[in-house]
Amino acid sequence: MQSRPRAESKVLQETERVIVTQWRLKPGGETGWHRHAYDYVVVCLTAGKLVAETKDGEVTTELAFGQAYTRPVGVEHNIVNPGTGDFVFVEVELK
């Protein structure tokens, strides 16, 4: 299996209450498998599809620019960009 490019992340701000991180996935890129330690909110800075690889299979979601969604603590997945352009989002983790 060919390896995927790793997502680039940049912490924009961290306080005692939140961690704000910008994520950039190149075409075919992935975050790598991870488990979230906090509830979090994602705000999409681009539009397109993302694939969530989970222990139960893959889920493909079409996302719009500016769209936001939330997930609870403990979510475990690998996020993959199946598109032909970069996919960028901001993640706000709630400590």
Order of alpha helices (4+ residues) and beta strands (2+ residues): beta-beta-beta-beta-beta-beta-beta-beta-beta
